[in-house]
């Protein structure tokens, strides 16, 4: 199960697949050990059947909060107790009308091979989970899939700048360098401004730069650009060229002239991807881009033992009000865990993950993670704010608490 989970999430953390007693399960996998078969049993599933009989047939996860007391080791047996904490009054949402249901699980484990008994099981973690069980709104009342959002203007691609856009497609920001005098130039031009030579070659920027100038766009905002002010900056790269791009993931007031930034890429729809910049420094995590393939969505659901049809059967997903299958919250939680430990390294220990889902994650899109350190403790404890966006908006936001080895460096700062 651990191997399948790591393969589905793209998580290469060696701590999860090491040989012998040193290996332990990914903390974000906690809920997967509590998932039953596709058959329905127990008080929770009895409640689900009652709601379905009343016409509330669709379901979507909204929140997940997990605390981890200790790692789960290979060979241990898992026990858990589950309670329905609350059922809301009937609520009207953008998806439809339904009920928010919150459950809590206390998870324990014991090592049978070491002679331990079930009564000697020790706490592993707690898991609080919230879903919306709802009757879908009429199709005319809600967005129709990933094409409902207005699209941004398309760039003009011609023979003079085609190499630049080929670079963007390859995840590079390319500029030109004159073969005659060595001068770097951007934007792309047929000849050198310094010496007039038409001989040049393309180079990929390192991604490091700083804000040379900026403009904050407030009003009017075209629909494709959202509803909040956004920052357009003239960024001076380390290669001594300047590029106009959005600075994302930070409030406009936090972006000043001279602010260090790092290059990233943001996908806006199935055709358009643009270079953007994030604030640089020890308190910013590098961006992570995860293509939302059908394979990821289905394999993540299987690896987490979530057999809800909306995560693997497009026809049944449409019958329940979704335009296609969509990613389950356990996979999202796993990707958040992977994003953090990709940055901290394998010797870190995740203490808790608390996430809230926003827009769905459908196949054919891309999930783009960003994060920042909001708190640093002297004992190596970090609190991270993490976001994952796709072209519909914010898919996931939340907080991760992690403790790292105090002798190693994380994000350019010794912790």
N, C-alpha and C positions, 0 to 999 in steps of 0.2 A: 504493500500500500504506500509506503514512504517513497519507494522508487517511482511508482506510477504518479504520485502527487508531484514530485520534483520534475519529472519529465513533462507533465502537463503545464506546470507553472514556469518552466524554463529556469528553475532554481538549481544552480550548480554548487550550492554551499556544501563543502565536503564534510561538514559536521553531521549532516543528515544521512550520508551514505558510507561513512567510515566503517571499517571492519571492527568487530569485537564490541566490547561493552562501552566504548567511548561514543558510539553513535546514539543520536536521539532524534525524536520526531520533530518536524517543524512545528513551532508553537501555534502558528496560524491554522494548523491542521486539527486543532482541538475538537471542533464540532464534527469532523468527519468520523471520529471514533464513536460518536453517539448516534450516527445515522442508522436507521433500520433498513429492512428490505423495502421493496416497493409496495408490499402489503401494508394495510393500515391497522394499527393496534393502539390501545391506550386511550387515555382521556383526551389528549390533544387531537388525535385523529378522529375521535368520536365527535368533538366539537367541529372539526373540519367537515365531516359528513353532514352534520346538522345545517351548517351554513350553506353547503352546496345544495342540499335539498331545498333550502329557502331561496335559491337562485344566485347565491354569491359564489360562483364557480371559479373565478380567477383569483390568483394569488401572486403577490410580489413581496420580496423581502425589502425592508426599509432601513433597519439598524442592526448592528452587531457590536457587542462589547464583550471583550474577553480579558481576563486576568490570568496570568500563569504563575503558579506557586513553585513549580519545578518542572524540569524536562521529563518527558515520557521516554523510557528506555525500551530497547528491543526486548521482547519476551514478556513484558508486563501485561497484566490483564486490567481492563478498564471497566469501572463501575460508574454509574451516574444516576442522580435523582433529578427528576424534572417536575417543575411546577408551572402552572399557568398563573402568572402574576396579575395580569389584568386583561380585560376585554373592554374596549372603548364603547361609547355610545356610537350609533350609526353616524358616519362621517361622509361628507360629500367631497371628493377630491377630483383632480384633473383626469385621473384614470377612470373614475366611476364612484359609485356609492358602496360603502362597506364598513368593515370593522378592523381596527388595529388591535392585534393580539400580541401580548408580550409574554415570553416564557423565560424561565431561568433554569439553568442546569448547574449542579455541583458535581464535578468530575473527580474521582479518586482512582488510585491504581495500586496494585500489589504484585509482587513477584512470586508466582507459584513455584517456580523452579528453585527458589531460595528458601522454600518452606513457609512462606507467608500465607496467611489465611485471608479470606475476604474481609473479615472483621478488622484486620490489621492494615487495610488499605489507607494510604495517606493522600491528602489533598493534592491534586495536580493543577486545577484551575476552576474558574467559574465562567459561565457563558450566558449572556443575556441576549435575546434575539427577538426582533419585532417584525411582524409581517402585516400586510394589508390583505384581507380576504374581501373581495369586492365583486360587484356586478358591473361589467364594463359600461362606460358611457356610450351613447350612440356614436358611430364613426364620424358623423359630421361634426361632433362636438370636440374632437380631439385631433392632434396632429397625426398625419398618416405616415408613420415611419421616418426614416432618416432623410427623406427628401422634403420634409415639411418646412425646414428652416431655409430662409432666403440665402442665396449663394453670393459670395463675394465676387467682385469684378475679376475677370480673367486677365492675366498679364499678356502683353503683346510679345510674342516670340518671333524673332527674325534671324537672319544669318549672322548678324553682328553679335547677338547676345545668346544664341542657342547653346553655346558651351557653358554659360552661366547656369541656365536652367537644367542642363544635363547634370551639372554638379549638384544642384539642389535635389534632384531625383536620387542622387547617389549619397546624400547626406553630407555634402560639402558646400562651403561657400567659396567659390573660386573667383580669383581676381587675375588680371593680366600683368605680366612683367616683360618689359621691353628687352629684346635680345641684343640690341645695340648699346643702350646706355644703362640698362638694369633698373630703370624707374618702374615702380609698381603703379598701377592705375585701376581705378574703379569709379564709375560704371564702365562697362566694356565699350571700347571704341576701336575703330579700324586702325588708327595710328597713334603713335606716342605723342603726348603733349609736350614732352621735354625736348625730343630731338627730331620728331617727325617720321621716324622709322615705322615701316609697316610689318616688321618682324617681331614676333612676340611668342610667348608660351603661357599657359595657364598654370596657376598654383592654387593649392587649397589653403585657406586661412587656418591658423591655429585655433581660432575661436576666442582668443583673449582680446579684450578691448576695454574702452571706457567711454562714458557718455560725453560727447563734445558739445552737443546742444539738444534741446528737447522741446516738444510741443505737446500739450495735453488737449485732446479733442473732447469737448463737452457737448456741443449741440450745433446743428442737428445730427443725430446718429442714425444712419441708414439701418434698416432692420437686420441686415446681415452682420452688423458690427456690434450688436447687443444693445444694452440699455445703460451701461456704466461708462464714465469717461475712460479713455485709454491713452497711452503714451506712445508717441512717435518720436524716435530719437535718431540723431546723427551720431553714429558710433565710430570712434577712431580705433581701428584695429591695430594690433601689435605690428603688423606689416606696413604701417604708415599709409593706409588707405582708409577712406571714410564711407560708411554704408548707412543708408536709411532703413530702419526696421522698427517694429514694435518691441517695446520692453514689456514682458508679460510676467505674471506671478508676483507683482508688487504694486502697491498703491502709488499713484502718481507723485504724491508728496514725499515718498521714500526714494525717488529717483532724482539725483542732483547732478549738476555738471561735474565731471570727474569721477562719477561712481563707476567702479569696476564691474564689468559684465562679462558673461560667457555666452557663446553661441549655442543655440538650440534650433529645433525645427518643429513647426506646428502644422498639423493637417486640419484643414477646414472642411473639406468634403472629399469625395472619391477622386477628384481631379486636382485639387489645389493644395499644395504644400508650400509653405513659405519659411524662410529663415527668420527667427526671432531671437531676442536676447533675454537672459535671466540675470538677476543680480548675482555677482560672483562673491567668493569669500568663504571662510570656514563655516558659516552658518547656513549655507545653501547646498542642497544635494544636487548632483548633476541630473539632468532630465533622463527619463527612461521612456522609450517608445515601444509599445507592445501591439503588433497587428492583431486585430480581432477577427481571427479566422474561425470558420465553423469547426475546424479541428480543435482549436483551443477551447471554444465554448462547450463542445460535447465532451472532450476528454477531461476538462476540468470538472464537469458535472459527474462524470463516471468516477474520477479519482476521489471525489469527495462523497461518493455514494448518494448523490442527489438524483433521484430518478423521476423528478417532476417532468412531465411531457413538454412543458414550455421551454425546456433547455435542450431538447434534442429533436423534437418533432415539429417541423415548421407548420404543417397543416393544422395540428391541434393547437399550436400557439396562436394561429390566426383565428381559430374558432373561439378562443378565449380572449380575444380582443387585442392581441399584439400583432404587429406587421410581420414578425419573423421570430425565430428562436432568439433568446437573449441569455447573457452570461449570468450564472447564479452568484449569490453573495459570497459563498464559500470560496469560489475562484477569485473573486475580487479581493477577499481577505488574504488569500494566499499570495496574490501578486503584490499587495501592500507589504506583507512580510518579506517577500523576496526583494522588493525595492530597497527596503531599509538595510537588510543584511548584505546586499550587493555593495552598499556604501560602507557599512561598518566593518565588514569582514566576518569570517566564521567564528571568531572568538567572542562575539557579542552575544548577550542573552536578552531576548525580547521579554519584557515584563508584562506588557499589556498592549492590546490593539482595540481601539474604539472607532468604528467607521459608521458613516451614514451614506446611503445611496441616494443619488439624484436621478439624472436621466438614465435610461437603459443603455446597455452596451450590446449592439446588434452586430452581426457578422458584416464584414466589408468595411468596417471603420478602423480606427486606431485609438488606443488608449495611451495618453501621454501623462506621465507622472512627473510631479515636481514636489519639492519638499524643503523645509527649512527647520533649523534648530531653534526652538523657542525657549529652551531652558537647559543650562549646563550645570551639573553638580560636581563637587570636588571628588566624589567617589566614582566618577565615570558614568554617572547616570545622565542620559539625554532625553529630553522630551521633544518630539518631532511633530510638526504639522505637515500632513501629506494630502495632496490633491491628485486626482486622476481625471482628465478631461477627454472628451471626444467631440465630434463635430456637432453634437446636440447640446453640449454644455458640460457641466460638472457631473461626472458619473459617481465619483466617490470623494469624500472628504473625511478627515479624521485625525486622530492623535495616536502616536506610537511612543511608548516609553521603553527605552533600551539601556542596558548597562554594558559598557565595553571595558576591555582590559585597560587598566590605567597606565600601562607601559607602552601602548601603541598610539599612533597618531590617526585621528579621524578628522577629515575635512580641514587639514592644515593646522589643527590645534591639538596639542597633546592632552589626552583625557585619561 
